[in-house]
Amino acid sequence: MKFTRRDTLILAAAASALSLCGVATASAAEGDMVDQAKLLAPAGGMTDHVQGSDSAPVTVIEYASPTCPHCATFANTVKPDFVAAYVNTGKVKLITRPFVRNVLDAAVFMLAEAAGPTNYDNVLSTYFKTQNDWAASEAPRDKILEIAKQLGFTQETFDAALTNQALFTGMEAMRDQALNEFGLQGTPTFYVNGKTLTGDKTLEQLAAEIDPLVPADFVATEPAAAAPAAAPVAPAATDTMAPAAPAAETATPVAPAQ
């Protein structure tokens, strides 16, 4: 199965838009501070998917791309322990935001949105775990569909998930905000209470930034029990979505691949 003419037109438009946003008006280096209030106001009418307590003393925002190998390394080898140690104990509120670099990134995030808030992280996690299977495939749409069906999608709900123009536009706006207002230069990029951390980070590196921000008298909540293996998820009845485009070493650079 190949991308349809409509998919191709969307991809062409997205690639054109990306070429215009490849040069950011801001450029944030490791350790630079970004206004937290602006960080917490995502552009494009997008709604953040939040893990953890709203009262957590530390907010970590991660911009990620499903086709970024560094993002996959973090998602697969660091994030589970990070969530257990910091999110489930109430120390950190974690927000994972889409940074769409190509049409495949867009498709994965659209499927995650279509699955509904409670299944969003499971869908993203699944695609990061299987990145080598679909991202390098000669027929990536087929592979993405195959995995989506294992997650509970049908052909119809899959197609519907890739046709939400409002979502596509919102993700573009969120990407442009990250580039032009926050100075994002690659994925993954983390903002820890506004402090910029670029590239894939180890648990120890994140701990070194987060631990000093947790009050000495903070009482951690009991870590949540390990969740059972995720069951297939049916897409939310009213949620649908569509493709976007390229843009964000140890971080993957924002510039599109040559």
C-alpha positions as CSV (number, residue, x, y, z in Angstrom):
1,M,0.0,0.0,0.0
2,K,1.4,3.4,-1.0
3,F,0.5,6.8,0.2
4,T,-2.5,8.1,-1.6
5,R,-2.6,11.2,-3.9
6,R,-4.1,13.1,-1.0
7,D,-1.3,11.9,1.4
8,T,1.2,13.0,-1.2
9,L,-0.3,16.4,-1.5
10,I,-0.3,16.8,2.2
11,L,3.3,15.7,2.4
12,A,4.4,18.1,-0.3
13,A,2.6,21.0,1.4
14,A,4.3,20.0,4.7
15,A,7.7,19.8,3.1
16,S,7.2,23.2,1.6
17,A,6.2,24.6,5.0
18,L,9.2,23.0,6.6
19,S,11.7,24.6,4.2
20,L,10.4,27.9,5.3
21,C,10.7,27.2,9.0
22,G,14.2,25.6,8.8
23,V,15.8,28.8,10.1
24,A,14.6,29.6,13.5
25,T,14.5,33.2,14.9
26,A,15.7,31.8,18.2
27,S,18.5,29.4,19.1
28,A,18.6,27.9,22.5
29,A,21.8,26.1,23.7
30,E,22.1,23.5,26.5
31,G,21.2,25.1,29.8
32,D,19.4,28.2,28.4
33,M,16.3,29.2,30.2
34,V,12.9,29.6,28.4
35,D,9.9,31.4,29.9
36,Q,7.9,28.7,31.6
37,A,4.6,30.4,31.1
38,K,5.2,30.4,27.3
39,L,6.3,26.8,27.4
40,L,3.1,25.8,29.1
41,A,1.0,27.5,26.4
42,P,1.3,25.3,23.4
43,A,0.5,26.8,20.0
44,G,-2.1,25.7,17.5
45,G,-4.8,25.0,20.0
46,M,-3.1,21.7,20.9
47,T,-3.9,20.0,24.2
48,D,-0.9,18.6,26.1
49,H,-0.9,14.9,27.2
50,V,0.3,15.0,30.8
51,Q,1.7,12.2,33.0
52,G,2.0,12.8,36.7
53,S,0.6,15.1,39.3
54,D,-0.5,18.7,38.5
55,S,1.1,19.6,41.9
56,A,4.5,18.2,41.0
57,P,7.3,20.6,41.8
58,V,9.1,19.9,38.5
59,T,7.6,20.1,35.0
60,V,9.5,18.3,32.2
61,I,8.5,18.9,28.6
62,E,9.9,16.6,25.9
63,Y,9.7,17.4,22.2
64,A,10.0,14.1,20.4
65,S,9.8,12.7,16.8
66,P,8.8,9.0,16.3
67,T,11.4,8.6,13.5
68,C,14.2,10.1,15.6
69,P,16.5,7.2,16.8
70,H,17.6,9.3,19.8
71,C,14.0,9.7,20.8
72,A,13.5,6.0,20.5
73,T,16.6,5.3,22.7
74,F,15.1,7.6,25.4
75,A,11.6,6.1,25.1
76,N,12.8,2.5,25.2
77,T,15.7,2.6,27.7
78,V,15.3,5.6,29.9
79,K,11.7,6.7,30.1
80,P,10.3,3.6,31.9
81,D,12.7,4.1,34.8
82,F,12.3,7.9,34.7
83,V,8.5,7.5,35.0
84,A,8.8,5.1,37.8
85,A,11.3,7.2,39.8
86,Y,9.9,10.7,39.2
87,V,6.5,10.7,37.6
88,N,4.8,8.0,39.6
89,T,6.2,9.4,42.8
90,G,4.7,12.9,42.2
91,K,8.0,14.7,41.7
92,V,7.6,15.4,38.0
93,K,4.8,16.3,35.7
94,L,5.9,15.0,32.2
95,I,4.5,16.3,29.0
96,T,5.5,14.7,25.7
97,R,4.9,16.9,22.7
98,P,5.0,16.2,19.0
99,F,7.8,17.6,16.9
100,V,6.9,16.6,13.4
101,R,9.8,16.2,11.0
102,N,8.2,14.2,8.3
103,V,4.9,12.5,7.2
104,L,5.6,9.4,9.2
105,D,6.0,11.4,12.4
106,A,2.7,13.0,11.7
107,A,1.0,9.7,11.1
108,V,2.1,8.2,14.3
109,F,1.1,11.2,16.4
110,M,-2.2,11.3,14.7
111,L,-2.9,7.7,15.5
112,A,-1.9,8.4,19.1
113,E,-4.4,11.3,19.3
114,A,-7.1,9.2,17.6
115,A,-6.6,6.5,20.2
116,G,-7.7,8.9,23.0
117,P,-6.0,10.4,26.0
118,T,-5.8,7.2,28.0
119,N,-4.1,5.3,25.2
120,Y,-1.9,8.1,23.8
121,D,1.3,7.1,25.6
122,N,0.8,3.4,24.8
123,V,0.5,4.1,21.1
124,L,3.6,6.3,21.1
125,S,5.5,3.7,23.1
126,T,4.5,0.9,20.7
127,Y,5.8,2.8,17.7
128,F,9.1,3.7,19.4
129,K,9.6,0.1,20.2
130,T,9.0,-1.0,16.6
131,Q,10.7,2.0,15.0
132,N,13.2,-0.2,13.1
133,D,10.3,-2.2,11.6
134,W,8.3,0.7,10.1
135,A,10.6,3.8,9.8
136,A,13.1,2.0,7.5
137,S,10.5,0.0,5.6
138,E,10.1,0.3,1.9
139,A,6.4,0.4,2.5
140,P,6.1,2.4,5.8
141,R,2.4,3.1,5.5
142,D,1.7,-0.7,5.4
143,K,3.9,-1.3,8.4
144,I,2.3,1.6,10.4
145,L,-1.2,0.2,9.5
146,E,-0.2,-3.3,10.5
147,I,0.9,-2.1,14.0
148,A,-2.2,0.1,14.2
149,K,-4.4,-2.9,13.7
150,Q,-2.6,-4.6,16.6
151,L,-3.5,-1.6,18.7
152,G,-7.2,-1.9,17.8
153,F,-7.6,0.3,14.7
154,T,-9.5,-0.8,11.7
155,Q,-8.8,0.2,8.1
156,E,-11.6,2.8,8.4
157,T,-10.5,4.3,11.7
158,F,-6.9,4.3,10.5
159,D,-7.8,6.3,7.4
160,A,-9.9,8.6,9.5
161,A,-7.0,9.2,11.8
162,L,-5.0,10.5,8.9
163,T,-7.4,13.1,7.6
164,N,-7.8,15.6,10.5
165,Q,-6.6,18.7,8.9
166,A,-7.1,20.8,12.1
167,L,-4.8,18.5,14.0
168,F,-2.2,18.6,11.2
169,T,-2.3,22.4,11.3
170,G,-2.0,22.4,15.1
171,M,1.1,20.2,15.0
172,E,2.7,22.4,12.5
173,A,2.0,25.4,14.7
174,M,3.5,23.6,17.7
175,R,6.6,22.7,15.7
176,D,7.0,26.3,14.5
177,Q,6.6,27.6,18.1
178,A,9.3,25.3,19.3
179,L,11.7,26.4,16.5
180,N,11.0,30.1,16.6
181,E,10.1,30.9,20.2
182,F,12.0,28.3,22.2
183,G,15.0,27.8,19.9
184,L,14.7,24.1,19.6
185,Q,17.5,22.7,17.4
186,G,17.0,18.9,17.6
187,T,15.1,16.0,19.0
188,P,14.8,15.0,21.7
189,T,14.8,18.3,23.6
190,F,13.7,18.6,27.2
191,Y,12.7,21.6,29.2
192,V,13.1,21.1,33.0
193,N,11.2,24.0,34.7
194,G,12.2,26.0,31.6
195,K,15.9,24.9,31.4
196,T,16.9,23.6,28.0
197,L,18.4,20.1,27.8
198,T,19.3,18.9,24.4
199,G,19.9,15.4,23.1
200,D,19.2,12.0,24.5
201,K,19.7,12.0,28.3
202,T,20.4,9.2,30.8
203,L,18.4,8.8,33.9
204,E,21.4,10.1,35.9
205,Q,21.7,13.2,33.8
206,L,18.0,14.0,34.3
207,A,18.3,13.3,38.0
208,A,21.1,15.8,38.3
209,E,18.9,18.5,36.9
210,I,15.6,17.5,38.7
211,D,16.8,16.5,42.2
212,P,17.9,20.1,43.2
213,L,14.4,21.4,42.2
214,V,12.5,19.0,44.5
215,P,12.0,20.6,47.9
216,A,13.8,18.9,50.8
217,D,10.5,18.4,52.6
218,F,8.8,16.9,49.6
219,V,6.9,13.7,50.4
220,A,6.9,11.3,47.5
221,T,3.8,9.4,46.7
222,E,4.0,5.6,46.6
223,P,5.1,4.5,43.1
224,A,2.3,3.0,41.1
225,A,2.4,-0.7,40.6
226,A,3.8,-1.9,37.3
227,A,1.1,-1.8,34.7
228,P,0.2,-5.1,33.0
229,A,1.1,-5.5,29.4
230,A,-1.0,-3.1,27.4
231,A,-4.0,-4.5,25.7
232,P,-5.0,-3.4,22.2
233,V,-6.6,0.0,22.2
234,A,-9.6,1.0,20.3
235,P,-9.5,4.5,18.8
236,A,-11.6,7.0,20.5
237,A,-14.9,7.3,18.7
238,T,-14.7,11.0,18.1
239,D,-11.0,11.4,17.6
240,T,-9.5,11.4,14.1
241,M,-6.3,12.7,12.4
242,A,-3.7,13.5,9.2
243,P,0.1,13.8,8.0
244,A,2.8,16.5,8.6
245,A,6.4,17.3,7.8
246,P,10.2,17.3,8.4
247,A,12.1,19.6,10.8
248,A,14.4,18.7,14.6
249,E,23.1,14.9,17.9
250,T,22.8,13.2,20.4
251,A,19.8,15.0,19.2
252,T,18.4,14.6,15.7
253,P,18.9,17.9,13.9
254,V,16.0,20.1,12.9
255,A,17.1,20.4,9.3
256,P,15.5,17.8,6.9
257,A,17.7,14.9,5.8
258,Q,19.4,15.4,2.5
